[in-house]
């Protein structure tokens, strides 16, 4: 197994694959950035819960996936900025996902936040992902 250079891409893929396979819980390696993204997904209603745990002495994130009438709450989750092509946006240029129905996740100088929160705090940053 080779080490990936795109840890957020791997994280999003784990969530996408888990929800398509109707898994109840997905376990991924922990990082502060991943924990921040997971918190946004929980707060936005795309995940049921996220908690930090320990497995074999290593920190992991246990993500409880959310389903509405048997259908995954996440219709689509995709990476925007990649290690080979970084995408940045000022607060006024942060794109709305499906007219505000979805959520853009950004990493800013004030931490990981949603597109709406970035506009409210008037901070731009790197566009990590889009979820709807």
C-alpha positions as CSV (number, residue, x, y, z in Angstrom):
1,X,0.0,0.0,0.0
2,X,1.5,3.3,-1.1
3,X,1.2,6.5,0.9
4,X,-1.1,9.0,-0.8
5,X,-0.2,12.7,-1.2
6,X,-3.8,13.7,-1.1
7,X,-5.0,12.8,2.4
8,X,-8.2,14.9,2.1
9,X,-9.1,13.2,-1.2
10,X,-8.6,9.8,0.4
11,X,-10.8,10.9,3.3
12,X,-13.6,12.1,1.0
13,X,-13.4,8.9,-1.0
14,X,-13.7,6.8,2.2
15,X,-16.9,8.7,3.1
16,X,-18.3,8.4,-0.5
17,X,-17.5,4.6,-0.7
18,X,-18.9,3.9,2.7
19,X,-22.2,5.7,2.0
20,X,-22.6,4.0,-1.4
21,X,-22.0,0.6,0.3
22,X,-24.6,1.5,3.0
23,X,-22.0,1.2,5.8
24,X,-23.0,2.4,9.3
25,X,-19.6,3.6,10.3
26,X,-16.4,4.5,8.4
27,X,-13.0,4.6,10.2
28,X,-10.3,6.8,8.8
29,X,-6.9,8.0,10.1
30,X,-7.2,11.2,12.3
31,X,-5.8,14.6,11.5
32,X,-6.9,18.1,12.7
33,X,-7.9,19.0,9.2
34,X,-10.0,15.8,8.7
35,X,-11.6,16.4,12.1
36,X,-12.5,19.9,11.1
37,X,-14.0,18.7,7.8
38,X,-15.9,16.0,9.6
39,X,-17.3,18.5,12.1
40,X,-18.6,20.7,9.3
41,X,-20.3,17.6,7.7
42,X,-21.9,16.7,11.0
43,X,-23.1,20.3,11.6
44,X,-24.4,20.5,8.0
45,X,-26.4,17.3,8.5
46,X,-24.4,15.1,6.1
47,X,-23.0,12.8,8.8
48,X,-24.8,11.5,11.9
49,X,-21.7,11.8,14.1
50,X,-17.9,12.0,14.2
51,X,-15.7,11.1,17.1
52,X,-12.0,10.7,17.7
53,X,-11.0,7.3,19.0
54,X,-7.9,5.2,19.2
55,X,-7.1,1.9,17.4
56,X,-3.8,0.0,17.9
57,X,-2.4,3.1,19.7
58,X,-3.1,5.4,16.7
59,X,-5.7,8.1,16.6
60,X,-8.6,7.5,14.2
61,X,-11.9,9.2,13.3
62,X,-15.0,7.1,13.5
63,X,-17.7,8.6,11.2
64,X,-21.3,7.6,11.6
65,X,-22.9,7.9,8.2
66,X,-26.4,9.3,7.9
67,X,-29.2,7.9,5.8
68,X,-32.7,9.3,5.1
69,X,-35.2,6.6,4.4
70,X,-32.4,4.3,3.4
71,X,-30.8,6.8,1.0
72,X,-27.4,8.3,1.8
73,X,-27.6,11.9,3.1
74,X,-24.6,12.7,0.8
75,X,-25.7,12.8,-2.8
76,X,-22.2,13.9,-3.9
77,X,-18.9,14.8,-2.2
78,X,-16.0,15.9,-4.4
79,X,-12.6,17.4,-4.0
80,X,-12.1,20.9,-5.5
81,X,-8.4,21.8,-4.8
82,X,-5.9,19.0,-5.3
83,X,-2.1,18.8,-4.5
84,X,-1.4,19.4,-8.2
85,X,-3.9,22.2,-8.7
86,X,-4.7,24.4,-5.7
87,X,-7.9,26.5,-5.9
88,X,-8.2,29.6,-3.8
89,X,-11.0,32.1,-3.5
90,X,-11.5,35.4,-1.8
91,X,-14.6,35.6,0.5
92,X,-16.7,37.4,-2.2
93,X,-15.7,34.8,-4.8
94,X,-16.5,31.6,-2.8
95,X,-18.9,29.6,-5.0
96,X,-22.3,28.6,-3.8
97,X,-23.0,24.9,-4.3
98,X,-26.3,24.3,-6.1
99,X,-27.5,27.8,-5.2
100,X,-26.8,27.4,-1.5
101,X,-28.4,23.9,-1.2
102,X,-24.9,22.3,-0.8
103,X,-21.8,23.3,1.2
104,X,-18.4,24.3,0.1
105,X,-15.7,23.5,2.7
106,X,-12.7,25.9,2.9
107,X,-9.5,26.0,4.9
108,X,-8.8,29.6,6.0
109,X,-6.4,31.4,8.3
110,X,-9.2,31.1,10.9
111,X,-9.6,27.3,10.5
112,X,-11.9,25.0,8.5
113,X,-15.3,26.5,7.7
114,X,-18.2,26.5,5.3
115,X,-18.7,28.9,2.4
116,X,-21.4,30.8,4.3
117,X,-19.3,31.2,7.4
118,X,-16.3,32.4,5.3
119,X,-18.5,35.1,3.7
120,X,-19.9,36.1,7.1
121,X,-16.4,36.4,8.6
122,X,-15.0,38.0,5.3
123,X,-12.1,35.5,4.9
124,X,-11.1,33.6,1.8
125,X,-9.0,30.4,1.6
126,X,-8.4,27.1,-0.2
127,X,-11.5,25.4,-1.5
128,X,-11.2,21.8,-0.2
129,X,-14.5,20.2,-1.2
130,X,-18.1,20.5,-2.3
131,X,-20.9,18.5,-0.7
132,X,-24.6,18.1,-1.6
